[in-house]
């Protein structure tokens, strides 16, 4: 859908021996990838960051029955960055349509199926990780690279 980031174009955080440096070029950043590449680890690092940065709200499969849909749609949620792990479990077609048209929040979505979000192939990302000086650095790369 190619809408520029509404809240921020970069998220950076550190955790023990991990660095997360995400350049966000779109309002919806969809992250795909095989098991074990660090998607859920990055989610947990962003979840920790959300304790400091109140703009960030994180949801995963544990929130399936906890009203996360209401939290996203609530008008007091304007200006938030929603990070959603296990999107294939959490997001039905109706929620995907809502997210695709949301003009007041930003999304980082981790899953395998980006359908319903009106994304083009070049708007789908994978995690790239690089070990350097005893640290693992996570960044985004286009899924087609």
C-alpha positions, 0 to 999 in steps of 0.5 A: 500500500506504500504509506510512509511511516506515521509514527517513526521511521526507525526503532533501535534497541539493545538486549544483552548481546543483541542489537535491533535496528529496524528501518521502517519505510512503510506504515505496515512492516510485515516480517516473514521468515523461517523458524529460528531466524529471530522473529520472536526474539525481536518481538520480545526485545520490542516488548521490553522496549515498550515498557519505556516507549509508551507508543509501542504496544505488543501482542502475540498468541497469548493475547488471542482471548484478551481483547487485543482487537479492541485495544487496536481499534480504541480511539485512545490508541491513536499514535501507537506502534502495534507490534503483532507476533503470530499474526496468522493466528491473531489477525482475521480478514476483518482485522487485516482490512482495519489495519490496511486502512488505519491512518493514525497508527503504525504496524510491525507484523510478524507472520507468514501470510500478508494477505488482506493487508494490501501490501505489495511484494516489495513491502514484505521483509525478512530479518537479517542477522549478523554477528559482529564483535560478540553481538548479533545485529538484527535488521530488515531486508526485503524478502526478495533480496 
